[in-house]
Amino acid sequence: MEDLRQGKRQKQQQIFYKISMFLFVAVTLVGCVTERTYVGTDKPVSETSFNGLAAAKQRVQLGLVYLRKGNIEQAKYNLDKAFMYAPELEAVNLALAYYYQFVGDRVHTEKAFRLALKSNDVSGDSFNNFGVFLCQQGQFDEAETQFLKAVSESDYTEFAATYENLGICSRKAGQFEKARNYFNKALKYNPRRKTSLLELIEIEIELGDFVAAQKQLLSYYKVLPRTTESLALGIKIEKGLGEAVATSTF
């Protein structure tokens, strides 16, 4: 299972649905201003020309603001406008994918993601977010492919988060050794990555290796303080170790 605790599921969902490129601020639609002068004078003439790319980005921002406020109709209206102005812009299609995920439309979510991947300005964010979506649908192999494409992008920076996503998806698929490998890669980029540390502990508990789980818990305490989650895992480990000792005496 993806997570053993509701709080952790919420945190992972926040990681999964992060679309970091957008600034959720209200803006108004503006154009580009060009300057000319009247013939024989120095008096400027101002003209406003429509910039579809800029308009699309602003509509994306407005649409996401409305979506966050729960105004679904206005969100869709602005995102449709954005798509009309710049249908091949990555940010537009990522925003539409976010919208369709929000309303639970899986078919259009996938379509929007695939359009984002065809963009000239495609980034690691699209590959990562599409990987998350695919993993949630149980398409583990293709999800792994998309995550690995994200970390292969030269300008991508969210390596720890994406390797953690790879670990979560691999564990969900029952591929524990692969999950361990990916969580350890995430920790190389960020040794204080709480979710990866806890996942490694949980894998050992799930496999019944309580000695290894105890070692992982000690590694956790070297970099992070005790929490309700870690203490609960510690209790499970002690109980598992106690049962193992009791069994060995017979």
C-alpha positions in Angstrom: 0.0 0.0 0.0 1.1 3.5 -0.7 1.1 4.6 2.9 0.4 3.3 6.4 -0.8 6.6 7.9 -3.2 9.2 6.7 -0.9 12.1 7.6 1.8 10.7 5.4 -0.5 10.1 2.6 -1.5 13.7 2.7 2.1 14.8 2.6 2.9 12.5 -0.3 -0.2 13.8 -2.2 1.1 17.4 -1.7 4.4 16.2 -3.3 2.7 14.4 -6.1 0.4 17.3 -7.1 3.0 20.0 -6.8 3.1 22.2 -9.9 5.9 24.5 -8.9 6.0 26.7 -12.0 2.8 28.5 -11.3 2.4 31.6 -9.1 -1.1 31.5 -7.9 -1.9 35.3 -7.9 -4.7 37.2 -9.5 -3.8 39.1 -12.6 -5.6 41.1 -15.3 -5.4 40.5 -19.0 -2.9 42.9 -20.6 -1.2 43.3 -24.0 2.2 44.4 -25.2 2.9 48.1 -25.7 4.9 49.3 -28.7 6.2 52.9 -29.1 6.1 55.0 -32.3 6.2 58.7 -32.9 4.1 61.0 -35.2 5.9 62.0 -38.4 7.8 65.2 -38.0 7.4 65.3 -34.2 8.9 63.6 -31.1 5.4 62.9 -29.7 5.0 59.2 -29.0 2.1 57.1 -30.2 1.2 54.1 -28.0 -0.3 51.0 -29.5 -1.4 47.9 -27.6 -0.9 44.7 -29.5 -2.3 41.3 -28.3 0.3 38.8 -27.1 -1.2 35.4 -27.1 1.6 33.7 -25.1 1.4 36.3 -22.3 -2.4 36.1 -22.3 -2.3 32.3 -22.1 0.0 32.4 -19.0 -2.2 35.0 -17.3 -5.3 32.9 -18.0 -3.6 29.9 -16.5 -2.9 31.8 -13.4 -6.4 33.0 -13.1 -7.8 29.6 -13.8 -5.7 28.0 -11.0 -6.7 30.8 -8.6 -10.4 30.1 -9.3 -9.8 26.3 -9.0 -8.2 26.8 -5.6 -11.2 28.8 -4.5 -13.6 26.1 -5.7 -15.0 28.1 -8.6 -14.9 25.3 -11.1 -16.8 27.1 -13.9 -14.5 30.1 -13.9 -11.5 27.9 -13.6 -12.5 26.0 -16.7 -13.4 29.1 -18.6 -10.0 30.7 -18.1 -8.1 27.5 -18.8 -10.0 27.0 -22.0 -9.1 30.6 -23.0 -5.5 29.8 -22.2 -5.6 26.7 -24.5 -7.2 28.8 -27.2 -4.3 31.3 -27.1 -1.5 28.8 -26.7 -2.5 25.2 -27.2 1.1 23.9 -27.3 2.3 25.7 -24.2 3.4 23.2 -21.5 2.1 25.4 -18.6 -1.4 25.5 -20.3 -1.6 21.7 -20.6 -0.2 21.0 -17.2 -2.8 23.3 -15.7 -5.6 21.5 -17.6 -4.2 18.2 -16.3 -4.4 19.6 -12.8 -8.0 20.7 -13.4 -9.1 17.4 -14.8 -7.4 15.5 -11.9 -9.3 17.9 -9.5 -12.7 17.0 -11.1 -11.8 13.3 -11.4 -11.7 13.1 -15.2 -9.0 10.5 -15.9 -9.3 10.4 -19.7 -8.9 14.1 -20.1 -6.1 14.2 -17.5 -4.0 11.8 -19.5 -4.8 13.6 -22.7 -3.6 16.9 -21.2 -0.4 15.4 -19.8 0.4 13.9 -23.2 -0.1 17.2 -24.9 2.2 18.8 -22.3 4.9 16.2 -23.1 4.7 17.2 -26.8 5.5 20.9 -26.0 8.6 22.5 -27.2 9.2 23.8 -23.7 8.6 20.5 -22.0 10.3 20.2 -18.6 10.9 17.6 -15.9 7.8 18.8 -14.1 5.6 17.3 -16.8 7.3 14.0 -16.8 7.3 13.8 -13.0 3.6 14.8 -12.6 2.6 12.4 -15.4 4.5 9.6 -13.6 2.5 10.3 -10.5 -0.8 10.1 -12.4 0.2 6.8 -14.1 1.3 5.3 -10.8 -2.0 6.1 -9.2 -3.7 4.3 -12.1 -1.5 1.2 -11.5 0.6 1.7 -14.6 3.8 1.2 -12.8 6.2 0.5 -15.7 5.2 3.5 -17.7 5.2 5.6 -14.5 8.8 4.6 -13.8 9.7 5.6 -17.4 8.3 9.0 -17.0 10.0 9.6 -13.6 13.3 8.6 -15.1 12.8 11.0 -18.0 12.3 13.8 -15.4 15.6 13.2 -13.7 17.3 13.0 -17.0 16.4 16.5 -17.9 19.5 18.8 -17.7 17.7 21.7 -16.0 15.7 19.6 -13.6 16.4 20.1 -9.9 13.7 18.1 -8.0 15.8 14.9 -7.9 15.0 14.0 -4.3 11.3 14.3 -4.8 11.2 12.3 -8.0 13.4 9.5 -6.7 11.1 9.4 -3.7 8.1 9.1 -6.0 9.9 6.3 -7.8 10.4 4.6 -4.4 6.7 5.0 -3.5 5.5 3.7 -6.8 7.9 0.7 -6.7 6.7 -0.2 -3.2 3.1 0.1 -4.4 4.0 -2.4 -7.2 5.5 -4.8 -4.6 9.1 -4.2 -5.9 10.7 -3.7 -2.5 14.4 -4.0 -3.6 13.8 -1.4 -6.3 12.0 0.8 -3.8 14.9 0.6 -1.4 17.3 1.7 -4.2 15.2 4.7 -5.2 14.6 5.8 -1.6 18.4 5.6 -0.9 19.0 7.7 -4.1 16.5 10.3 -2.8 18.4 10.4 0.5 21.7 11.1 -1.4 20.2 14.3 -2.6 18.5 15.1 0.7 19.6 13.0 3.7 16.8 14.6 5.8 14.0 13.4 3.5 11.5 12.3 6.1 9.2 10.3 3.9 12.0 8.3 2.3 13.5 7.5 5.7 10.1 6.3 7.1 9.4 4.3 3.9 12.6 2.4 4.3 11.7 1.5 7.9 8.2 0.4 6.8 9.6 -1.8 4.0 11.6 -3.8 6.5 8.7 -4.1 8.9 6.5 -5.3 6.0 9.1 -7.9 5.1 9.4 -9.0 8.7 13.0 -8.0 9.1 12.8 -6.1 12.4 16.5 -6.0 13.0 17.0 -4.1 9.7 14.0 -2.0 10.6 15.6 -1.0 13.9 18.8 0.0 12.1 16.8 2.1 9.7 15.0 3.7 12.7 18.4 4.6 14.3 19.4 6.2 10.9 16.3 8.2 11.0 17.0 9.5 14.6 20.5 10.6 13.5 19.0 13.3 11.3 15.5 13.9 12.5 13.8 14.2 15.9 11.3 11.7 17.3 7.7 12.1 16.0 4.4 10.3 16.6 5.1 8.4 13.4 8.6 7.3 14.3 7.5 6.3 17.8 4.7 4.2 16.5 7.1 2.4 14.2 9.5 1.9 17.1 6.7 0.2 19.0 6.0 -2.1 16.0 9.7 -2.9 15.8 10.0 -3.8 19.5 6.9 -5.9 19.3 8.3 -7.7 16.3 11.7 -8.3 17.9 10.0 -9.6 21.0 7.9 -12.0 19.1 10.9 -13.2 17.2 12.8 -13.9 20.4 9.8 -15.7 21.9 9.5 -17.9 18.8 13.2 -18.8 18.8 13.0 -20.2 22.4 10.6 -23.0 21.3 
